[in-house]
Amino acid sequence: MKKLFGIVVLGLLWCNVGIAESRFGELTNMKDERMRGKNNQWVRPHPGPFVWNKIEKEQGNFSWQKADEYVAYAQNHNQTILATIWPYANWEQKLCKRKKAKSPFGRSFPKYLSKPCSMKNYKTFLLALVDRYDGDGNNDMPGLTNPIIHWEIMNEPEFKMFFNGKEDEFVEIFNFSSKTIKSKQKNSIIIMASAAGMFPENKKFWKSTLPKIKDYFDIANIHHISTPDGKCDKEFWVDEFAALLKSTNIDKPIWVTEAMIGKCKVLSSYINAFANGAEIIIDVGVNAPGMKMSKKSRKKLDKLINDVDEFKSVKLLNKKKAEFLFKDGSVKIVDF
C-alpha cells in the first residue's frame, strides 16, 4: 500500500447537526461487560438490536426492550450510537418463500438475508424504528435524551453471509432506506454499508455500486479485518478506499467502522489511517472474533486516545512522527 509522508492534513467535516467530537469508538455487545464501549466515545452495536426480526418478530407486534437497553446505556455513558439497520425478518421473507441463508451471528439472527418481500412492510418497520429514537418528542423511547442520528444501512453487502441478494437489490434497499429515513428525520446522517476491505472482489463490487448510491449517503465507510494469519493493511485500506471514491467522483468523509490491527503496529495503523483521510476509527473490541490485540498494543491505543482524542487535524512530520492540532490551537507531537 502506498505510504503518505510529508505534510498531510486532516480536518474533520462537521455536519449541520450535533456530532460526537470523539475520533474513536468500539463495536459493542451488551451481553459482554468488556464489550460495552468507553464513555464519551462512539459505539457501534454489532450486530446490534436494530434488526427488523428482533424488533418486529410478528407483523405489527413491536418489541423495543433490547434496543431501548442499548440506547439507555449509551445515554448514561455519553456514548454516540452508530446504528446498523438490518432489513430482514423471518416472518416477512416467508411470505414469498425466500431461501434460508447461513446466519453469520447464530440462532439469534434472522435465517433469511434476502431483499424484503414487501418494501411496504419494511417501510413500516423502518419508520417505527426512526420514530422511536429520533428525539422529536413524538412516540420516542421513554426517557430519550440523546437521539440516534447516525444510521448505517446494512453491512458488507458484497458478502453473501450478510446479504443474500443481487447488486441491484442491494441498491434498491439502500436508496429506499435512505429516502425513508430522511423523510422522517431531516437531520439524520446516513452511513454507507461498509466495504469489507479493498481486495479485488470488494473493489469490483463497489466500483459498480457506488455511483448508484452516492446521492443517498453522507459518510463513506470501510472495514479492516485482518486475515486469520494476521495479514493487514498498514492504513486500514483508507488510502485505496479514498482512491476508489475519487475514481467514482465521490467526495465524502471516510470512517473506519471496524478496525482490527492483526500483526500491524497499532499506533502506525491508526495514525496513518487518520492521515490518509479517516475521520472516525471504531475498534472491533477486546473480545471480537479473530486475532486479538495484545495487552501491550491495547495500552498504546488507550494512551493515544487519551492523548489526542477530539483533535482537529493531523499531519505526518516523517515516517515515525505526527503532529496533532487541537481546536484551542495547542499541538501534540506523537512518536510512533
Residue pairs with C-beta under 8 A, 6 or more apart in sequence:
1 233
1 234
1 235
1 237
1 239
1 240
2 239
3 234
3 272
3 319
4 235
4 239
4 272
4 275
4 276
4 316
5 316
5 318
5 319
6 316
7 315
7 316
8 275
8 276
8 314
8 315
8 316
9 313
9 314
9 315
10 274
10 275
10 277
10 278
10 279
10 313
10 314
10 315
11 312
11 313
12 23
12 253
12 279
12 312
12 313
13 253
13 279
15 189
15 218
16 187
17 149
17 187
17 189
18 149
19 80
19 149
19 189
20 40
20 41
20 42
20 80
21 310
22 40
22 41
22 42
22 80
22 280
22 309
22 310
23 274
23 279
23 280
23 281
23 308
23 309
23 310
23 311
24 38
24 41
24 42
24 280
24 281
24 282
24 283
24 305
24 309
25 37
25 41
25 42
25 43
25 44
25 80
25 82
25 280
25 281
25 282
25 283
26 35
26 37
26 38
26 41
26 42
26 43
26 44
26 282
26 283
26 284
26 285
27 35
27 43
27 44
27 45
27 46
27 258
27 282
27 283
27 284
27 285
27 288
28 35
28 36
28 37
28 43
28 44
28 45
28 46
28 48
28 70
28 285
29 35
29 36
29 45
29 46
29 285
29 287
30 36
30 45
30 66
30 69
30 70
30 73
32 287
34 285
34 286
34 287
35 285
35 286
35 287
35 288
36 43
36 73
36 77
37 43
37 74
37 77
37 79
38 77
38 79
38 305
39 77
39 78
39 79
40 77
40 78
40 79
41 79
41 80
41 305
41 309
42 79
42 80
42 81
42 82
42 280
42 282
43 74
43 79
43 80
43 81
43 82
44 81
44 82
44 84
44 152
44 257
44 258
44 282
45 70
45 81
45 83
45 84
46 84
46 258
47 84
47 86
47 104
47 105
47 109
47 155
48 70
48 83
48 84
49 55
49 66
49 67
49 69
49 70
50 67
50 83
50 84
50 85
50 86
50 129
51 86
51 88
51 109
51 110
52 86
52 87
52 88
52 89
52 92
52 110
52 122
52 125
53 86
53 88
53 89
53 90
53 91
53 109
53 110
54 63
54 66
54 67
54 108
55 62
55 63
55 64
55 67
55 125
55 128
55 129
56 62
56 63
56 89
56 125
56 128
57 63
57 89
57 91
58 91
59 91
59 92
59 121
62 128
64 132
64 141
67 129
67 132
67 133
68 141
68 142
70 81
71 81
71 133
71 141
71 144
71 146
71 148
72 141
72 143
73 79
74 80
74 81
74 146
75 143
75 144
75 145
75 146
80 146
80 150
81 148
81 150
82 150
82 152
82 191
82 257
82 282
83 133
83 148
83 150
83 151
83 152
84 152
84 154
84 155
85 126
85 129
85 151
85 152
85 153
85 154
85 177
86 110
86 154
86 155
87 115
87 116
87 122
87 126
87 153
87 154
87 173
87 177
88 110
88 112
88 113
88 114
88 116
89 110
89 112
89 116
89 121
89 125
90 110
90 111
90 112
92 116
92 117
92 118
92 121
92 122
93 110
93 112
93 114
93 116
93 117
94 112
95 117
95 118
96 117
98 112
98 114
98 117
99 112
99 114
99 164
100 111
100 112
101 111
101 112
101 113
101 114
101 160
101 161
101 164
102 161
103 109
103 110
103 111
103 113
104 161
104 162
112 164
113 160
113 161
113 162
113 163
113 164
113 165
114 163
114 164
114 165
114 169
115 165
115 169
115 172
115 173
116 122
116 173
119 172
119 176
122 173
122 176
123 176
123 180
126 177
126 180
126 181
127 180
127 184
130 151
130 180
130 181
130 184
130 185
130 188
131 138
131 139
131 140
131 184
132 139
132 140
132 141
133 140
133 141
133 144
133 147
133 148
134 140
134 147
134 148
134 184
134 185
134 188
135 144
135 145
135 146
135 147
136 147
136 185
140 147
149 185
149 187
149 188
149 189
150 188
150 189
150 191
150 219
151 181
151 188
151 189
151 190
151 191
152 190
152 191
152 192
152 193
152 194
152 221
152 257
153 173
153 174
153 177
153 178
153 190
153 191
153 192
153 193
153 217
154 162
154 163
154 170
154 173
154 174
154 177
154 193
155 162
155 193
155 194
156 162
156 163
156 193
156 194
156 195
156 196
156 223
157 163
157 165
157 170
157 174
157 193
157 205
158 195
158 196
158 201
158 202
158 205
158 206
159 196
163 170
165 173
167 205
167 208
167 209
170 193
170 209
171 209
171 212
171 213
174 193
174 213
174 216
174 217
175 212
175 213
175 216
178 190
178 213
178 216
178 217
179 216
181 188
181 190
182 188
182 190
189 218
189 219
190 216
190 217
190 218
190 219
191 217
191 218
191 219
191 221
191 255
191 257
192 213
192 217
192 219
192 220
192 221
193 221
194 221
194 222
194 223
194 257
194 258
195 202
195 205
195 206
195 221
195 222
195 223
195 237
195 241
196 202
196 223
196 225
197 222
197 223
197 224
197 225
197 233
197 237
198 222
198 233
198 237
198 240
198 241
198 244
203 240
203 244
206 244
207 244
207 247
207 248
210 244
210 245
210 248
210 250
211 248
211 249
214 248
214 249
214 250
214 252
217 252
218 252
218 253
219 252
219 253
219 254
219 255
220 241
220 245
220 250
220 252
220 253
220 254
220 255
221 254
221 255
221 256
221 257
222 236
222 237
222 238
222 241
222 254
222 255
222 256
222 257
223 237
223 256
223 257
223 258
223 259
224 232
224 233
224 236
224 237
224 256
224 258
224 259
224 260
225 258
225 260
225 284
225 290
226 232
226 260
226 261
226 262
226 263
226 264
226 290
226 291
227 262
228 290
228 291
230 262
230 263
230 291
231 262
231 263
232 260
232 261
232 262
232 263
232 264
232 269
233 240
233 264
234 264
234 268
234 269
234 272
235 269
235 272
235 273
235 275
235 276
236 256
236 259
236 269
236 270
236 272
236 273
236 278
236 281
237 256
238 254
238 256
238 272
238 273
238 276
238 277
238 278
239 276
239 277
241 254
242 254
242 276
242 277
245 251
245 252
245 254
253 279
254 277
254 278
254 279
255 278
255 279
255 280
255 281
255 282
256 273
256 278
256 280
256 281
256 282
257 280
257 282
258 282
258 284
259 269
259 270
259 273
259 281
259 282
259 283
259 284
260 283
260 284
260 288
260 290
260 291
260 293
261 269
261 293
261 297
262 291
263 291
265 297
265 336
266 293
266 297
266 298
266 300
266 301
266 304
267 300
267 301
267 304
267 334
267 336
268 336
270 281
270 301
270 304
271 304
271 314
271 316
271 322
271 334
271 336
272 316
273 281
274 281
274 314
275 314
275 315
275 316
275 322
283 293
283 301
284 290
286 292
286 293
286 298
293 301
304 334
307 324
307 332
307 334
308 314
308 324
308 332
308 334
310 326
310 327
311 324
311 325
311 326
311 332
312 325
312 326
312 327
313 324
313 325
314 322
314 323
314 324
314 325
315 322
315 323
315 325
316 322
316 323
317 323
317 333
320 335
320 336
321 333
321 334
321 335
321 336
322 333
322 334
322 336
323 331
323 332
323 333
323 334
324 331
324 332
324 333
324 334
325 331
326 332
